[in-house]
C-alpha cells in the first residue's frame, strides 16, 4: 500500500498543478505550480520503480482527472454537469478496478478462468 499511497499523493499534487497552470498569476503561484509538477512526477517515478508502470500511470492520471473535476466544482464554482459526474464515476471505477487486479509486483491477482 505504501507505493499506492505515493500515487494518491502524486495525484493530489497533479490536481494542484493543473489548476495552477490555469489560475497562477504571481511568481509565487507559478513557483508553487512548478513545485507541484516536480512533486507529482517525482512520486510517480519513485512508485513506478516497484509498481507496474502502466497501471501506476493510469491510476495517477485517473485520480488526477477525478480530483481536478471535483476541485473545480468545489473550489472554483464550475457548474455541476450530471453527465460529466457519471463519466467521472465510470473512470474512477476503472481506476479502482485496475488497482484491485494488480499487486505490488505487477502480477495479476485475477483468479478467474483464462
C-alpha positions in Angstrom: 0.0 0.0 0.0 2.9 2.3 0.6 3.7 2.7 -3.1 0.0 3.2 -4.0 -0.1 5.9 -1.3 2.6 7.7 -3.2 0.5 7.5 -6.4 -2.5 9.0 -4.5 -0.4 11.8 -3.1 1.1 12.4 -6.6 -2.4 12.7 -8.0 -3.2 15.3 -5.3 -0.2 17.3 -6.4 -1.3 16.8 -10.0 -4.7 18.5 -9.2 -2.7 21.4 -7.7 -0.5 21.9 -10.7 -3.3 21.5 -13.3 -5.3 24.2 -11.6 -2.2 26.3 -11.1 -1.5 26.2 -14.8 -4.8 27.9 -15.5 -5.0 30.2 -12.5 -1.5 31.2 -11.4 -0.9 34.9 -11.7 2.0 35.8 -9.4 5.6 34.5 -9.3 4.8 32.7 -6.0 1.8 30.9 -7.6 3.9 29.9 -10.6 6.6 28.6 -8.2 4.0 26.6 -6.3 2.7 25.2 -9.6 6.3 24.2 -10.6 6.9 22.6 -7.2 3.6 20.6 -7.5 4.7 19.4 -11.0 8.0 18.2 -9.6 6.4 16.6 -6.6 3.7 14.8 -8.6 6.2 13.3 -11.1 8.8 12.5 -8.5 6.3 10.5 -6.5 5.0 8.8 -9.7 8.6 7.9 -10.8 9.5 6.5 -7.3 6.3 4.4 -7.1 6.8 3.2 -10.7 10.1 1.5 -9.6 8.0 -1.0 -7.7 4.5 -0.9 -9.3 3.7 -1.9 -12.8 4.3 1.4 -14.6 1.3 1.2 -16.9 -1.1 0.6 -14.1 0.6 3.2 -11.9 0.3 5.8 -14.6 -3.3 5.1 -15.4 -4.2 5.3 -11.7 -2.2 8.5 -11.4 -3.9 10.2 -14.4 -7.4 8.9 -13.5 -7.2 10.1 -9.9 -5.8 13.4 -11.1 -8.7 13.8 -13.6 -11.3 13.0 -10.9 -9.7 15.2 -8.4 -9.4 18.1 -10.9 -13.1 17.9 -11.8 -14.1 17.8 -8.1 -11.8 20.6 -7.2 -13.2 22.8 -10.0 -16.7 22.2 -8.8 -16.0 22.7 -5.1 -13.3 25.4 -5.2 -13.9 27.3 -8.4 -17.6 27.1 -8.7 -17.7 25.3 -12.0 -21.3 24.2 -12.7 -22.1 20.6 -12.0 -22.8 18.6 -15.1 -24.6 15.3 -14.2 -23.3 13.5 -17.4 -19.7 14.5 -16.5 -20.2 13.2 -13.0 -21.4 9.9 -14.3 -18.5 9.6 -16.6 -16.1 10.5 -13.9 -17.6 7.8 -11.7 -17.1 5.3 -14.5 -13.5 6.4 -14.8 -13.0 6.1 -11.1 -14.5 2.6 -11.1 -11.9 1.7 -13.8 -9.1 3.1 -11.8 -10.2 1.2 -8.7 -10.6 -2.0 -10.8 -7.1 -1.7 -12.2 -5.6 -1.2 -8.8 -7.6 -4.2 -7.5 -6.3 -6.6 -10.1 -2.7 -5.5 -9.8 -0.4 -6.4 -6.9 2.8 -4.6 -5.9 4.9 -6.7 -8.2 2.7 -6.2 -11.2 1.2 -9.6 -11.3 -2.4 -10.0 -12.0 -4.4 -11.1 -9.0 -7.4 -12.2 -11.0 -8.1 -15.8 -10.4 -10.9 -16.3 -13.0 -10.7 -18.7 -15.9 -8.1 -17.9 -18.6 
